[in-house]
Every structure is written in C-alpha cells, then in structure tokens.
Amino acid sequence: VSLEVSQDPAQASDAHIYPVDVGRTVTINCPFTSANSQKRKSLCKKTGQDCFLIIDSTGYVSGSYTGRIRLNIAGTNTLMFS
C-alpha cells in the first residue's frame, strides 16, 4: 500500500507533500529562526478545516500515535527540527 497526500487547491502554496509507503519512516525537516527557537514546535494533522495536534516539543503525543512518532530537536543551537 502506498499513500500520497496531495495539496488541496484551497491550501497555502507553502504546503509540502510527503509521499511514503506504509510502515516506512518519514522525516520532515522544519527550519525556524533564532527568534522563535524557544517557542513550542508541533505537528498537526489537518482534516478538512480542523487541525489535530499529533505531537509537540513539550512532550505531548496524541494517544493513537504513542510509540509511532518522535519529535527531534538536534540541539539548542540548531535551527531545525524533524
């Protein structure tokens, strides 16, 4: 089974598509600036107009994603998280 998520024409043009086969790992690198380096980082799943929080940098993990998802910030001087 292969899943490919395509951009909804109504979505912002900065949306990204990450196709991946079931059971494989996906890494999404998200750059940020030093000005917001201490702010919470999060990943949401958008369904229709709703955005459901999946994981964030405070340690929160949505119940159905426990053991299946990880948020990695490489270090305090790193301006990227995956």
N, C-alpha and C positions, 0 to 999 in steps of 0.2 A: 504494500500500500504506500502510495506517495501522496503527500499533501502539499499543495502550493496555494499560498494565500495571495490573492491579487488585490490591488488597490481599488477601493471604491472611488468612482469618479468624484464623489462629493467630498472626499477626504483631502487634506492638505497635500500639496505637492512634495513635501519633505518626508512623506511616509515611505517606509522601506519594505521590501518583500524578502522573506527568508524561507525559501522552499527547503524542505528536509524530509527524509524518509522516516517513517515511524520507527521509534527505538533508537534513533541517532541523536547526537548532541548538536545543539545549535548554540553558537556564541554570537552575541550581539554586542559590539563594542560601542559605547556611548560616550563621546567626549563631553567634557564640561570645563568651565573656566575656573581659575583660582578664586574668583569672587563668589562662586556658589559651591565650592568644594566641600564645605561643611554642612550643606543642606542635604535633606533626605533624598536618596535615589530610589526609584521604584520602577517596577514593570507591571503594566496593567494589560488586561485582555479586553479589547473593545468588541462589544457585541451590539450591533445597532447603534443607538445613541448612548448606551451605557458603557462605563469603563470599570472593570472589576479588578481590584488590587490583587496581584498574584504574589509578589514578594517586594520587600523594601529593605533599605540599609539599616533599619532599626532592629532587624531580626525577625520581622513578621513574615510568615509563609502561610498562604491560604491552605486550609486543611487538605484539599484534594491534590495539592502539589507537594506535600511533605515527602521528603526523600527523593523527589524527582527534579528539583530545581535548586540552583545555587546562585547567589549574587557574590561577585568577587570584585573587590577594590584592591588593586595591587599594592598600594601604599599611600602614605599621607601626601607625598609629592606627586602622585600620579594624577593626571587629568583625564582619566578614562576609567569606566567600569564596564564589566561584562557579566 
